[in-house]
Amino acid sequence: MSQAPDQSFLPFARPDIGEAEIAAVAAAMRSGWVTTGPQARAFEEEFAAFIGGGVQAVAVNSATAGLHLALEALGIGAGDEVIVPSLTFTATAEVARYLGADVRLVDVDARTLCVDAAAVEAAITPRTRAMLPVHYGGLACDMAALHALAERHGLHVVEDAAHALPTTSGGHRIGSLAGSSAAVFSFYANKTMTTGEGGMAVVRDAKLAARMRVMRLHGIDRDAFARFTSRTPAWYYEVVAPGFKYNMTDVAAALGRVQLQRVEAMAQRRAALAARYLEELRDLPLTLPAAAPEREAHAWHLFVLRLTDEARIGRDDLIDALARRGVGCSVHYVPLHRQPYWRDRYALRPEQFPQAEAAWQRMLSIPLFSAMSDEEQGRVIAALRAELA
Ligand SMILES: *Cc1c(COP(=O)(O)O)cnc(C)c1O
């Protein structure tokens, strides 16, 4: 990220930051208040309003932090289990381990690559407390099925919504679904909007939000004493728990507020790029990503191709060949059941995850970002055609 952009090489992702963002960050710095303050509070209110459904938003310095705070506030700890898809980033699972809880990794649906509801059901034990569905690539999981399961078994649903701004399910924005305890968005550099580093946890339960706000900043509760006296001095606070340091700075929030204003326009650009890929790559030996159901929004954070048996080149060689043609690609993800920590802790074998296995060996993510030009996308399509047609 620190290198000057190479005009000839198209990176896998590039943040979509304009003069309005730069001006907002400069104004925040000139204001004299750079850490959490009025910008962060305004960002939370605007984000909650964008999601809708009367939710509260808790700004944090990463989605990982938000997921951790959500599980902590739900009381998840040692002896508990949470269910996580294997085809995700390690952050989805690691937060349970921070709290001493255990992770049950499960397989994904072959078509959507989102967590498979039947696999979730099969993994439920008397110790299961929560599931963390991941809206893979920006396509919503089957939330009706997952919420029904959660209700039947008394489980919390904490959505890893890192890819899912703005995604809908049942016509409602992810983040506003009544059956979930929390949904957590990421503003990492390559996500659909960015604050450099940052995240937003969205919850509807006021008690949960209050606990997350306290734990976000060292376990400091500024309201506890104020409840008993109206004469609380401004310097007074009470520490009620060994909390974390997860607050979002005003510099980041100022950037986020401008990005949020542009998020629908950026989503439209991503959707247009995805539509062109779906059209111009359809005759190649590829399984193209699943589209959203009719009238639902897909955030198109990722555009994940899977090579079919007819392809004359393997995945690794294709990524190398595309790099030589000036196109940066990535893989989302090496499944967690193949990562040494998760594999060894739970003695996992690839055969337990047939769909994630089949998918990851054939998959690559090609550039899809709102700042990408038509000409740049044309270069990606031409490079793929040269290698695969
Ligand atoms: C990016 C990402 C995260 C982590 O987000 P951070 O803001 O970097 O903590 C978690 N889960 C998934 C699926 C992600 O893609």
The ligand as an ORCA input file, in Angstrom:
! r2SCAN-3c Opt
* xyz 0 1
  C     -12.272     -8.354      6.410
  C     -12.981     -9.443      7.146
  C     -13.021     -9.505      8.546
  C     -12.199     -8.633      9.425
  O     -12.399     -7.307      9.235
  P     -11.381     -6.266      9.942
  O     -12.106     -4.972      9.852
  O     -10.126     -6.309      9.152
  O     -11.199     -6.726     11.338
  C     -13.806    -10.468      9.148
  N     -14.490    -11.356      8.415
  C     -14.450    -11.357      7.074
  C     -15.243    -12.373      6.326
  C     -13.675    -10.408      6.402
  O     -13.611    -10.430      5.055
*
